[in-house]
Amino acid sequence: MATALGLDFGTTNTVLARLARGTDTTSVSFQSPAGQSDAMRTALSFIKDPQLGASALQVEAGQAAIRAFIDNPGECRFLQSIKTFAASPLFQGTLIHGRRFQFEDLMEVFLKRLEIYAGDDWPSPVSRVVTGRPVQFAGARPDPDLAMQRYNEALTRLGFPELHYVYEPVAAAFYFAQNLKHDATVLVADFGGGTSDFSLIRFESRAGRISALPVGHSGVGVAGDQFDARIIDHLVAPEIGKGSQFRSFGKKLDVPGNYYSNFARWNQMSIFKTTREFADLKGLVRQAVEPDKLELFIDLVEQDEGYRLNQAVSATKVALSSQDEADFRFEPLGGAGEKQVLRRDFESWIAADLDRIEAALDEVLDKTRTAADAVDKVFLTGGTSFVPAVRRIFSERFATDRIETGGELISIAHGLALIGERDDIEQWTVPVSG
């Protein structure tokens, strides 16, 4: 029997799980300078450390990375949601204190740090690692083959004998299926930070052993981070120059909107700071009709305010899941950073994104010729599943007593660990191309 490790390398959080006894699984526990946790924010911080050598960097991950960033403003390079770069051919690395890090380097550094934090709780020896992957990667033109090659390179460096990859909603479905009392056709909707994925699976139990027939999959690169971007675009971007103009050769031209696309993706602000686009933005200040707004924009990027912006947006989004209106507070904007947000306005901002999510759901049902009433159970997992407008997509199609939630942070990792202990693992996995 293999000693398997389930790895849910998430956009927002990363969870690892292993078999404890029987069919029970447990999350790997981490003890970092920020305390103990079973889930780690997918974040890294880098600070120059002269005591370790002129070119050495002190690296922290997860909550410890956030603390290092807050405690060392201006000295700390902070990266979040590094998974969003996995499938992007345009991302060819980023400079961190004079050293270039490719995606593979960042993933490797992050996982090595987690192994150190886990200490004795890290299973040893690990003969098999089962890693989740989205059905559809995030990004405008994602290259899934490139993403999987990058995953494979990073994990190979860690020396694991066997590497397997499973669609994230399939892993979540397997986790939920442990509690099924009858054979069932199950739809799992997994809403991560960067993607919304759907898997339809037929589960059957024979002699106490679960078998499954994958019926179909679909996905779209839209989820919680995109909703965050809509909030930023409507509440923050106008205050830092979106829609404003600059003078050029006697004409007034619009400040390019692509600057604000970069800013709205708060997790990319640290990367944006090192780009030619950001240098061009700084060059527009003297020609700007409203220079104060562009100067504020530049300050927010240079002061690495992406994390605080994320916290403010997340608090508003969470509040709108249970309230018809909520406060938005982002102190770096001054008085302009205090606003009231109505749920109906938020839902209008994300309407196009909801349409894409709904289309992906329709796709898996249509291409498998599965009627809604033929689905016995619907499992919703991931933080975005709490958004009322997202839930309505399912409540309008499926009977309420068939919809269940739970395991928002652990379902994928624990499902991966369970799949990793099976002798028919190839039935569940997705091959790596190239």
C-alpha positions as CSV (number, residue, x, y, z in Angstrom):
1,M,0.0,0.0,0.0
2,A,1.4,3.4,-1.0
3,T,2.0,6.2,1.5
4,A,0.1,8.9,-0.4
5,L,0.1,12.6,0.1
6,G,-2.9,14.6,-1.3
7,L,-1.8,18.1,-2.4
8,D,-4.5,20.8,-3.0
9,F,-2.3,23.6,-4.3
10,G,-4.9,26.3,-4.3
11,T,-5.1,29.8,-5.6
12,T,-5.9,31.2,-2.1
13,N,-5.1,28.3,0.3
14,T,-3.0,25.1,0.1
15,V,-3.9,22.0,2.1
16,L,-2.1,18.7,2.3
17,A,-3.7,15.5,3.6
18,R,-2.8,11.9,4.3
19,L,-4.5,8.7,5.4
20,A,-4.7,8.4,9.2
21,R,-6.3,5.0,9.7
22,G,-8.8,3.0,7.8
23,T,-10.5,5.4,5.4
24,D,-10.1,8.4,7.7
25,T,-7.9,11.2,6.5
26,T,-6.2,14.0,8.3
27,S,-4.7,17.3,7.2
28,V,-1.0,17.9,7.6
29,S,-0.4,20.4,10.4
30,F,2.0,23.3,9.9
31,Q,3.9,25.2,12.7
32,S,5.2,28.4,11.2
33,P,6.4,31.7,12.9
34,A,2.8,32.8,12.6
35,G,1.4,29.9,14.6
36,Q,-0.2,26.6,13.8
37,S,-2.6,25.9,10.9
38,D,-3.9,23.1,8.8
39,A,-4.3,25.3,5.7
40,M,-1.6,27.7,4.4
41,R,-2.3,30.8,2.4
42,T,-0.6,30.3,-1.0
43,A,1.8,33.2,-0.4
44,L,5.5,33.8,-0.3
45,S,7.7,36.5,1.2
46,F,11.4,37.2,0.4
47,I,13.7,39.4,2.5
48,K,17.4,39.9,2.1
49,D,19.2,38.5,5.0
50,P,22.9,39.6,5.3
51,Q,23.5,37.0,8.1
52,L,22.9,34.3,5.5
53,G,25.1,35.8,2.9
54,A,25.1,38.7,0.4
55,S,22.7,37.0,-2.0
56,A,20.7,34.9,0.4
57,L,17.0,35.4,1.0
58,Q,14.9,34.7,4.1
59,V,11.8,33.0,2.8
60,E,8.5,32.5,4.6
61,A,5.2,31.0,3.3
62,G,1.5,31.3,4.2
63,Q,0.5,33.3,7.2
64,A,4.2,33.8,8.1
65,A,4.8,35.4,4.7
66,I,1.9,37.8,5.4
67,R,3.4,38.7,8.8
68,A,6.8,39.2,7.3
69,F,5.3,41.6,4.7
70,I,3.4,43.6,7.3
71,D,6.4,43.8,9.7
72,N,8.9,44.8,7.0
73,P,7.3,47.3,4.6
74,G,9.6,48.3,1.8
75,E,12.1,45.5,2.4
76,C,9.8,42.5,1.8
77,R,8.8,41.1,-1.6
78,F,5.4,39.5,-1.3
79,L,3.7,37.2,-3.7
80,Q,0.2,35.8,-3.4
81,S,-1.9,33.4,-5.5
82,I,1.1,32.2,-7.5
83,K,-1.1,29.4,-9.0
84,T,-2.7,32.1,-11.3
85,F,0.5,32.3,-13.3
86,A,0.9,28.5,-13.9
87,A,-0.9,28.4,-17.3
88,S,0.3,31.8,-18.6
89,P,2.9,31.7,-21.4
90,L,3.4,35.4,-20.8
91,F,4.7,34.7,-17.3
92,Q,8.4,34.0,-17.8
93,G,9.4,34.7,-14.2
94,T,9.8,37.7,-11.9
95,L,12.8,39.4,-10.4
96,I,13.0,39.1,-6.6
97,H,15.9,41.1,-5.0
98,G,17.9,40.7,-8.2
99,R,17.2,37.0,-8.7
100,R,14.8,35.7,-11.3
101,F,12.3,33.1,-10.2
102,Q,10.3,31.0,-12.7
103,F,6.9,29.6,-11.8
104,E,8.5,26.2,-11.0
105,D,11.0,27.9,-8.6
106,L,8.1,29.6,-6.7
107,M,6.1,26.4,-6.4
108,E,9.2,24.5,-5.3
109,V,10.2,27.1,-2.7
110,F,6.6,27.3,-1.4
111,L,6.3,23.5,-0.9
112,K,9.8,23.1,0.6
113,R,8.8,25.8,3.2
114,L,5.6,23.8,4.0
115,E,7.6,20.6,4.5
116,I,9.8,22.5,7.0
117,Y,6.8,23.9,8.8
118,A,5.2,20.4,8.9
119,G,8.2,18.9,10.8
120,D,7.3,15.5,12.2
121,D,3.8,15.7,10.8
122,W,5.1,15.4,7.3
123,P,4.5,11.8,6.2
124,S,7.6,9.9,5.6
125,P,8.4,8.2,3.4
126,V,6.0,9.6,0.8
127,S,5.9,7.2,-2.2
128,R,3.1,8.9,-4.1
129,V,1.9,12.5,-4.4
130,V,-1.6,13.1,-5.8
131,T,-2.0,16.8,-6.8
132,G,-5.2,18.5,-7.8
133,R,-5.6,20.5,-11.0
134,P,-8.5,22.6,-12.2
135,V,-10.5,21.5,-15.2
136,Q,-9.9,25.0,-16.7
137,F,-6.9,27.0,-15.6
138,A,-7.3,30.7,-14.8
139,G,-6.2,33.4,-17.2
140,A,-7.2,35.0,-20.5
141,R,-5.6,32.3,-22.7
142,P,-4.4,29.6,-20.4
143,D,-2.2,26.8,-21.6
144,P,-3.0,23.7,-19.5
145,D,-0.2,21.6,-20.9
146,L,2.3,24.3,-19.9
147,A,0.8,24.5,-16.4
148,M,1.1,20.8,-15.9
149,Q,4.7,20.7,-17.2
150,R,5.5,23.4,-14.6
151,Y,3.7,21.5,-11.9
152,N,5.6,18.4,-12.8
153,E,9.0,20.1,-12.9
154,A,8.5,21.6,-9.4
155,L,7.3,18.4,-7.9
156,T,10.0,16.3,-9.5
157,R,12.6,18.5,-7.9
158,L,11.2,17.5,-4.5
159,G,12.1,13.9,-5.2
160,F,8.7,12.1,-4.9
161,P,8.8,8.7,-6.6
162,E,5.3,8.9,-8.1
163,L,3.4,11.9,-9.3
164,H,-0.3,11.8,-10.2
165,Y,-2.8,14.5,-11.1
166,V,-6.6,14.5,-10.5
167,Y,-9.2,17.1,-11.5
168,E,-10.0,19.0,-8.3
169,P,-13.8,18.5,-8.5
170,V,-13.2,14.8,-9.0
171,A,-11.2,14.7,-5.7
172,A,-13.9,16.7,-4.0
173,A,-16.6,14.3,-5.3
174,F,-14.6,11.3,-4.0
175,Y,-14.4,12.9,-0.6
176,F,-18.1,13.6,-0.5
177,A,-18.9,10.1,-1.8
178,Q,-17.6,8.4,1.3
179,N,-20.8,9.4,3.0
180,L,-23.2,8.2,0.3
181,K,-25.7,5.6,1.4
182,H,-26.9,4.6,-2.0
183,D,-25.5,4.5,-5.6
184,A,-25.8,8.0,-7.0
185,T,-25.0,10.4,-9.8
186,V,-23.1,13.2,-8.3
187,L,-22.4,16.7,-9.5
188,V,-19.6,18.6,-7.8
189,A,-19.2,22.3,-8.3
190,D,-15.8,23.5,-7.0
191,F,-15.4,27.2,-6.7
192,G,-11.8,28.2,-6.1
193,G,-10.1,31.5,-6.2
194,G,-9.3,31.4,-9.9
195,T,-11.6,28.7,-11.5
196,S,-15.0,27.2,-11.3
197,D,-15.0,23.5,-12.1
198,F,-17.8,21.0,-12.5
199,S,-17.6,17.2,-12.5
200,L,-20.4,14.7,-13.0
201,I,-19.6,11.2,-11.6
202,R,-21.6,8.0,-11.1
203,F,-20.7,6.4,-7.8
204,E,-21.6,2.8,-7.0
205,S,-20.7,0.7,-4.0
206,R,-20.0,-3.0,-4.3
207,A,-18.9,-5.1,-1.2
208,G,-18.0,-1.9,0.6
209,R,-15.7,-0.6,-2.2
210,I,-16.6,2.6,-4.1
211,S,-16.3,2.5,-7.8
212,A,-16.9,5.4,-10.1
213,L,-17.6,6.2,-13.7
214,P,-16.6,9.7,-14.7
215,V,-19.5,11.1,-16.8
216,G,-18.2,14.5,-17.7
217,H,-16.2,17.6,-16.8
218,S,-16.3,21.3,-17.5
219,G,-14.8,24.5,-16.2
220,V,-14.2,28.2,-16.6
221,G,-11.5,30.5,-15.4
222,V,-13.9,32.6,-13.4
223,A,-14.3,32.5,-9.6
224,G,-13.7,34.5,-6.4
225,D,-10.7,36.5,-7.7
226,Q,-12.7,37.7,-10.7
227,F,-15.5,38.8,-8.3
228,D,-12.9,40.7,-6.3
229,A,-11.6,42.3,-9.5
230,R,-15.1,43.6,-10.3
231,I,-15.4,45.2,-6.8
232,I,-12.0,46.9,-7.2
233,D,-12.8,48.0,-10.7
234,H,-16.0,49.8,-9.6
235,L,-15.0,51.1,-6.1
236,V,-11.2,51.7,-6.3
237,A,-10.1,52.2,-10.0
238,P,-12.1,55.4,-10.6
239,E,-10.3,56.9,-7.5
240,I,-6.9,56.3,-9.0
241,G,-7.5,57.6,-12.5
242,K,-9.6,55.0,-14.4
243,G,-11.5,57.0,-17.0
244,S,-9.2,60.0,-16.7
245,Q,-7.1,61.5,-19.4
246,F,-3.6,62.8,-20.2
247,R,-2.3,65.4,-22.7
248,S,-0.2,64.4,-25.7
249,F,0.7,66.7,-28.6
250,G,-2.2,69.0,-27.9
251,K,-4.7,66.2,-27.6
252,K,-6.4,64.6,-24.6
253,L,-6.2,60.8,-24.6
254,D,-7.6,58.3,-22.2
255,V,-5.3,56.7,-19.6
256,P,-4.8,53.1,-20.9
257,G,-7.3,50.7,-19.3
258,N,-4.8,47.9,-19.2
259,Y,-3.1,49.5,-16.2
260,Y,-6.3,49.0,-14.2
261,S,-6.7,45.5,-15.4
262,N,-3.4,44.8,-13.7
263,F,-4.4,46.6,-10.6
264,A,-7.8,44.9,-10.3
265,R,-6.0,41.6,-10.0
266,W,-4.6,42.5,-6.6
267,N,-2.5,39.4,-6.4
268,Q,-0.6,40.6,-9.5
269,M,0.3,44.0,-8.1
270,S,3.8,42.8,-6.9
271,I,4.5,41.6,-10.5
272,F,3.0,44.8,-12.0
273,K,5.5,46.9,-10.1
274,T,8.4,45.4,-12.0
275,T,7.0,45.7,-15.5
276,R,7.5,48.2,-18.3
277,E,3.8,49.1,-18.1
278,F,4.3,50.4,-14.6
279,A,7.3,52.5,-15.7
280,D,5.1,53.9,-18.5
281,L,2.4,54.7,-16.0
282,K,4.8,56.8,-13.9
283,G,5.8,58.7,-17.0
284,L,2.2,59.8,-17.6
285,V,1.9,61.8,-14.3
286,R,3.2,65.1,-15.6
287,Q,0.8,64.9,-18.6
288,A,-2.2,63.8,-16.6
289,V,-5.3,65.9,-16.4
290,E,-5.8,64.6,-12.8
291,P,-2.2,63.9,-11.7
292,D,-3.2,63.3,-8.0
293,K,-5.1,60.2,-9.0
294,L,-2.2,58.7,-10.9
295,E,0.2,59.5,-8.1
296,L,-2.1,57.7,-5.6
297,F,-2.2,54.7,-8.0
298,I,1.6,54.6,-8.1
299,D,1.8,54.9,-4.3
300,L,-0.6,52.0,-3.8
301,V,1.5,49.8,-6.1
302,E,4.9,50.9,-4.7
303,Q,3.7,50.5,-1.1
304,D,2.5,46.9,-1.9
305,E,-1.0,47.6,-0.8
306,G,-2.4,44.5,-2.6
307,Y,-2.8,42.5,0.6
308,R,-4.7,45.2,2.5
309,L,-6.9,45.8,-0.6
310,N,-7.6,42.1,-0.7
311,Q,-8.6,42.1,2.9
312,A,-11.0,45.0,2.4
313,V,-12.6,43.5,-0.7
314,S,-13.0,40.1,0.9
315,A,-14.6,41.6,4.0
316,T,-17.2,43.4,1.8
317,K,-17.8,40.3,-0.4
318,V,-18.4,38.1,2.7
319,A,-20.7,40.6,4.3
320,L,-22.8,40.8,1.1
321,S,-23.3,37.0,1.3
322,S,-25.6,37.5,4.3
323,Q,-26.6,41.2,4.0
324,D,-28.3,43.4,1.4
325,E,-25.6,46.1,1.8
326,A,-22.2,46.3,3.3
327,D,-19.4,48.7,4.1
328,F,-16.2,48.9,2.0
329,R,-13.3,50.4,3.8
330,F,-9.8,50.8,2.3
331,E,-7.8,53.4,4.3
332,P,-5.1,54.2,1.8
333,L,-7.7,55.9,-0.4
334,G,-8.6,58.3,2.4
335,G,-12.2,59.5,2.4
336,A,-12.8,57.9,-1.0
337,G,-12.1,54.5,0.6
338,E,-15.3,54.5,2.6
339,K,-18.4,53.4,0.6
340,Q,-21.6,51.6,0.9
341,V,-22.1,48.7,-1.4
342,L,-25.5,47.2,-2.3
343,R,-25.8,43.5,-3.0
344,R,-27.9,44.2,-6.1
345,D,-25.1,46.5,-7.4
346,F,-22.5,43.8,-6.7
347,E,-24.6,41.2,-8.6
348,S,-24.9,43.6,-11.6
349,W,-21.1,43.9,-11.6
350,I,-20.6,40.2,-11.8
351,A,-23.5,39.4,-14.1
352,A,-21.3,38.5,-17.1
353,D,-19.1,36.2,-14.8
354,L,-22.2,34.5,-13.5
355,D,-23.3,33.9,-17.1
356,R,-20.0,32.2,-17.8
357,I,-20.3,30.0,-14.7
358,E,-23.8,29.1,-15.7
359,A,-22.7,28.3,-19.2
360,A,-20.0,25.9,-17.9
361,L,-22.6,24.1,-15.8
362,D,-24.9,23.8,-18.8
363,E,-22.0,22.5,-20.8
364,V,-21.4,19.5,-18.5
365,L,-25.1,18.6,-18.4
366,D,-25.7,19.1,-22.1
367,K,-22.7,17.2,-23.4
368,T,-23.5,14.3,-21.1
369,R,-27.2,14.5,-21.9
370,T,-28.0,14.6,-18.2
371,A,-31.3,16.1,-17.1
372,A,-31.2,18.1,-13.9
373,D,-33.6,15.6,-12.2
374,A,-31.2,12.8,-13.0
375,V,-28.6,14.2,-10.7
376,D,-29.0,12.7,-7.2
377,K,-26.7,14.9,-5.3
378,V,-25.1,18.3,-5.9
379,F,-22.1,19.2,-3.7
380,L,-21.0,22.9,-3.6
381,T,-17.5,23.5,-2.3
382,G,-15.2,26.6,-2.2
383,G,-15.7,30.0,-0.7
384,T,-17.4,31.5,-3.8
385,S,-20.3,29.0,-3.3
386,F,-21.5,31.2,-0.5
387,V,-22.3,34.1,-2.9
388,P,-26.1,34.1,-3.1
389,A,-26.1,34.8,-6.8
390,V,-24.0,31.7,-7.4
391,R,-26.2,29.5,-5.2
392,R,-29.3,30.7,-7.2
393,I,-27.7,29.1,-10.3
394,F,-28.2,25.7,-8.6
395,S,-31.3,26.3,-6.6
396,E,-33.1,27.2,-9.8
397,R,-32.1,23.9,-11.4
398,F,-32.0,21.3,-8.6
399,A,-34.3,20.4,-5.7
400,T,-33.1,22.0,-2.5
401,D,-32.8,18.7,-0.7
402,R,-30.3,17.5,-3.2
403,I,-27.9,20.4,-2.7
404,E,-25.2,20.0,0.0
405,T,-22.2,22.0,1.1
406,G,-19.2,21.6,3.4
407,G,-15.6,20.8,3.5
408,E,-14.8,24.1,1.8
409,L,-11.1,24.0,2.6
410,I,-10.4,20.3,3.0
411,S,-12.5,18.3,0.5
412,I,-10.1,18.4,-2.4
413,A,-6.9,17.5,-0.4
414,H,-8.6,14.7,1.5
415,G,-10.2,13.3,-1.6
416,L,-6.8,13.3,-3.3
417,A,-5.3,11.4,-0.3
418,L,-8.0,8.8,-0.5
419,I,-7.5,8.4,-4.2
420,G,-3.8,8.1,-3.7
421,E,-4.3,4.9,-1.6
422,R,-6.2,3.1,-4.3
423,D,-4.7,0.4,-6.5
424,D,-6.8,1.6,-9.4
425,I,-5.4,5.2,-9.2
426,E,-5.0,5.4,-13.0
427,Q,-8.8,5.4,-13.3
428,W,-8.9,8.8,-11.5
429,T,-5.9,10.6,-12.9
430,V,-5.2,13.0,-15.7
431,P,-2.0,12.4,-17.8
432,V,0.6,15.1,-18.2
433,S,1.1,15.9,-21.9
434,G,4.5,16.5,-23.5
